[in-house]
């Protein structure tokens, strides 16, 4: 069996281009077994060099891979990350060498159960504060194989698939344990034999080609073998690349593909893939043309998917950075067949890391969106959407199924949070790895295209959230040039260090936008999605990071100060996008000083305007000291020259208004913002001011239904509950309908794009004034928790119209005041508009109960059914309840009590009755209304007839009772039963004497029911009070 440490790595060596194969860790003994003590030596100068030259304390985060592990990365028996216990501390040996003792043996050190087989030890070495990590090359975990007791053999140098120059001499080293003989075969020929435990042999083939090394250890009749394949490569072929090749995959014909990779400073590159069975072959060494490497692959099967990677200088394996389909060895297994049918399997037995896919003779997607026209940018109402959290399936296909819902809402643009290939499957997407492939976690390429095509057919633009400030560690652009866990100085795309001193502004590797190479990449990315996917524009994340200007914590912690270099670079990028599509929408998450944003807006760039804090104060009802001042939501108040401010009440990155309303809302008497319906109505009020303010707008998904889970639910970026059932709540559905009516005004009435407007929105009573040749508009709203009076400041006398009620308003004094209740708002127009059709749910009121509230009494429920849409009543839902008092203590629904009549039983005596009704209509959009409750009844008593019998025939005293209860004249009583008010039997006595004394001292204070079963089948009931 082959013994091969995955921790062996390659180091690029001397000018002669020879490669030295070295071990990040070594062990003594060479063949550690689960019952042996092990001394492990870690060389921090190798691997990712994250701890190179580090002088502080170093600890091992370690575990084991066992036969119970679900994968090669499923560590078992690991400590908590950051555990600085003495057993995990390494000893410095100097010269970047560190030592760890695993004692008394591997099994006891890790505490592995006896029945579990240990296959490997796993390591990540770290600094005491966890800020630095020592790992294998490419930041991989370090693994050490565990050997079986007895005969073992391993070729320790070189490792499998090592690459050498054709004239180089290779030292081959093999080690054995418990062997009598150790033999080395090269291409089947015995070259060396020894009786020692170690064999070393120098080999020079003097020709390029592939060779197989086999070490054979024998002991008597037993034999162990280890096999390693190596290649002596041809000199890097120099050849001019064909005209027209671009970086990435170039489809030449149905049977031919040309690959090109930009890789300055690299010496040679091999292509590995299905077409050569993932073996190193000189015929698949790429040609070099300056800083470019290229190769044409022929004799492909049309339509077949081929998986491939580049092996750079023998040590770095990457997927093609420009591929439109990637395979992920860690996360593809979790993608369902419903999301991505027939996904090609990752070749786990052939390679590691991301792999890319090409396929000739693909069927082109059929677009039919030629009739789509991009809405005017200042009329946009953008719906920000995270695919993962929008449907239960969490894929783009099911989001496409919801487009009718979004079309009815009226939005004319959807902004998808990043969906190019990001790290993992469960993410917001701001950790990009690849830029030309849609993430498979959300669906296939054609699923995305279908979504965009269907949006365009509905008049909805699609905006892509794009992250070009940074990318994360799995990006091939990063992995090609790293040093110490950061981009190396040779990296043509990234800065070695962030230009922000603030660590909170560090996300992954920082793109160097001054680099012509980076600019070329950025322009190709932006053009690609417009051309290939018909994307209508972009929202660019953290554009304050698009320069190399230093920003210190003390002077400019978030880089908000005016930056001329940044403006130059951003304008350059925008110009290239508009050269591709002159109507493309461009927006920045910039949030810089107004002077800089004003300049960008004048250039035609839209900018995010965060109004979450002010709107949340307004909806919660806190307006003092300018807390709810919305003045900065106006592009005119910012002195911009064009309506390029995208204001928003909520976004993916802000707390939800409804959550804050329900948690922290203000109150005044019976008016309480924490009440659900009140909280929803205040979102409606906010929407009136929000959508009326001219300029583009953005809303966050489900805000139109009053989504009320915190942004921190399940962690800030964690998956959130998906509540499509909100639509069944009439008040939430009403909010959706109101938003839809407001959006219709915004997008269809030219007056709402007027530049002749004014805001008076600093206090609790807010006003928007719009004047336009088409009509004048006044929007007034009260964000206080008490009533107030405001002047709409009408522009003229005469008839005005209330948009939602349709009522005419006669204005004789333009300075007249209007009284508004808490949370009330109105939209007044000089032109009569169609009254919005906002379906309402049925309602029930005037609930009452009639009857005698005693045992055997029949109680009848009555109520009035109301439906303002004129829908008739259907099968409304009725339920009866019992409680211990009129405050509802221990209320329970009575099983089976669902009709308009309820007959009181003996167990109900002493309790309180009420009913509820949930009104249901026979037709209409909102069929079910809110559940409404009646008041509680008086306490239920026993019947008058039974009381008379008790008085004449049975004597019960004292009542109230403290300890002993006397019962006389029980000749007709077959059984005595004592019940609690909840119907639980406490005690009983069968065939009592004529006179009984019952000890009730053990009972708690309260009301109890005595039920006497008589011999003739009747029952008598009496209420007693225990003191």
Helices and strands as residue ranges (DSSP letters): E 8-12, E 19-23, E 25-28, E 38-43, E 58-66, G 86-88, E 91-94, E 97-102, H 106-110, E 118-127, E 133-134, G 137-139, E 142-145, E 152-157, E 162-165, E 170-177, E 181-186, E 189-194, E 198-203, E 209-219, E 222-233, E 248-253, E 256-262, E 269-273, G 274-276, G 282-284, E 287-289, E 292-297, E 305-312, E 316-318, E 326-327, G 332-334, E 355-359, G 377-379, E 381-385, G 387-389, H 396-401, H 403-409, E 413-416, G 440-442, H 445-457, E 461-466, E 470-471, H 476-479, E 482-483, E 486-487, G 503-505, E 509-510, H 516-533, E 537-540, G 543-545, H 553-556, H 564-580, E 585-588, H 594-602, E 606-610, H 612-620, G 624-626, G 631-633, E 645-648, H 657-664, E 667-668, E 671-672, H 676-692, E 697-700, G 703-705, G 724-728, H 730-748, G 750-753, E 757-760, E 765-770, E 777-782, E 788-791, E 798-802, E 808-811, E 817-820, E 825-829, E 843-850, E 858-866, E 877-883, E 892-893, E 901-903, G 906-908, E 912-920, E 928-933, H 944-953, E 955-957, E 964-968, E 973-979, E 985-990, E 996-999, E 1006-1014, E 1019-1026
